[in-house]
Amino acid sequence: MKLESTPIKDLVIINPVVFEDERGYFMESYNENKLKDLGVQIDFVQDNQSFSKRGTLRGLHYQNPPYAQTKLIRVLQGAIIDVAVDLRKNSPTYGQSFCVELNAENKKQLLVPQGFAHGFSVISETALVMYKCDQYYHKASEGGIRFDDSDLNIDWGMDLKDAIVSEKDLILPDFKNCNSQF
């Protein structure tokens, strides 16, 4: 595994070592010891999986402390634009977003630490997304930000008027009015 830095401190891309031959490929998608050797020590407790069709936009979501979640996101099938927004008020990159394409071919993973909102859009016909979390889901601690917030100006890789968004995500507040406690 190799870590790839991003412009936002603590937000990293993990590139697994992939062994390919005529049969296909093999890779370790997660190895606690190898990540520890790279300075990443996280105790994951929950795995989540979603299947979505083209145009689906999920997010931007987070959980407030003490139930804040670190997430390790990867795509098993298809392609997404994965987005993280820095909600850490004392961070020099507070309010900045980072986008990366994660897909079944590049096998990249995005490690989104606590203190970030997260979301993704599906840019392939369908996408199967899996992510690990270091805290359990806690409904009373959840928060979110509107995906189309003009201050964030996120490029979701699609025309937002065609986005398929849940009712819950459509009523989220904008960035300036979110209830983030980071």
N, C-alpha and C positions, 0 to 999 in steps of 0.2 A: 504494500500500500504506500501511496505517496500523497502527501498533503500539498494542495495548491492554494496559495493565499488569495484573498480577494481584497478589494479596496477598504473593506470594513473589518476592523480588528475582531478576532475570534470567530468570524464567519469563514469557514473553509470548505473547499471542495476536496473530496477524497477520491483518488483515482486508484482503483484496485489493479493488482497485477493479474492479467488475463492470459491463460494458457490455451492457445487455439491449435487445433489440428483437423484432420479430415472428418473427425466425428462431431466437431463443434467446439465448445470451449468449457473451461473450468476456471472458477475464481472463488476466492474467499470474499464474500460480501461484507463480512464482519469478523474481526479477530481482536478480541479484547487486549491480548498481550501486545500485538503489533501496534495497535493504536496507543497503548500506554507508552511503548517505546518512542512513539512520535509526539508524546506529550499530551495526548488526549485520554483523559480518564473519566469515563461516564458509566454509571450503572444503569443500564436500560431495564425497564420493568414491563413495558407494554409494546406490542407490535400492532400497527393499524394497516389496513389495506383498503384501497378504493378502486373501483372500476368506473370509468367515465367515458362519455362519447365526445367527439370533436365539438369544440365551442364551450365546453363546461369550464366554468371559472369557480374555484373554491377559495374562499378567503376574503380578507386577510384575518387570521385568527391568532389568538394567544391566550395563555392562562396567567393570571396575576399570581405573585408570590402569596403564600408559600408553595403554591401548586404549579409554578412556572415550569415549562417543559423545554428540554433540549430535544431536538428531533434530528434524526438521520434519515434523509429522504432518498429513495432510489426508484427507478422506473423498471418494471419487469417486462412490460410490453408497451410499445408506442412511444410518444414523446410529449413532454410538457415544457412550459416555461415556468420555472420555479422561482419564487420571489420571497425575499426576506426584507423586512423593514426594521431598522434599528430603533428601538423604543427606550433605550437606556439614556435617561435625561443627562447624565454626566459624561456621555460619550461624545468625542469630537465629531462622530458621524451620526449623531442623533437626527432622526427624521430622514435619513438617506436610505434608499432601497438598492438592492442588488438583484439582478436577474441572471439566470443561467438556464440553458437548455439541458435537461436531463432526458436521456432516451435509452432504449434497450440496446442500442448499438454502442454508444460511448461509455455506458456503464458507470458514468460519474455519479457520485453521491454528494449531496449538500448537507453539511453539518450546521444546523441552525441552533445556536445556543439560547439559553434562557435570556429573556429581555428583547426578543424579536417577535414581530408578527410574521406569519407565514401564509402563503397561498400559492396556487398554481392554476395555469390554464392549459387545456388539452389542445394540442396543435396537430395531432394525428387523428385518424378515424376513431380510435379508441385508445385508452391508456389504462394500464394496471400499475398503480402506484403503491409502494409499501414504505412505511417508515416506522422507526423505532423511537420510543419516548422514554425519558428518564423519570417521568412522573405519570401517575394515573390521571385519566380524564376526571375533572372536577367541575361540574356544571356551574356551581356558584362562583367560580373563579374565572370563567371564560370571558373574553372580551374580543373586540374586533374593530376593524377599520374598513370603511367602504373601499372597494376595489378600484373605483373610478375617482378617487380623491384628486382634485386638480393640483393640490400642493405637492403630492407625491409624484404625479405624472408618470405612472408606471407603464412601460411598454409590455403588454401582455402577449404580444405576437399575434393579435387578432383584432378584428373590428369589434369594439365593445358593444355596439348596438345589436350584434348577433350573439352575444354571450348568453349562456344558459347559467343562471345564477339562482340559488335558493332564496326563498322568501326571507329567511333568517339573515342572509348576507345582504339583501337589498335594503334592510333597515338599519344596518350598522352605521355608527357615527363617522364623520370625517376625522382625519388625523388630529386636528386641533381640539376636537371634542371627545376623543376616546378616553376611556377610564384606565389607561395604563398606569401601573404603580411601580414601574421600574426606575 
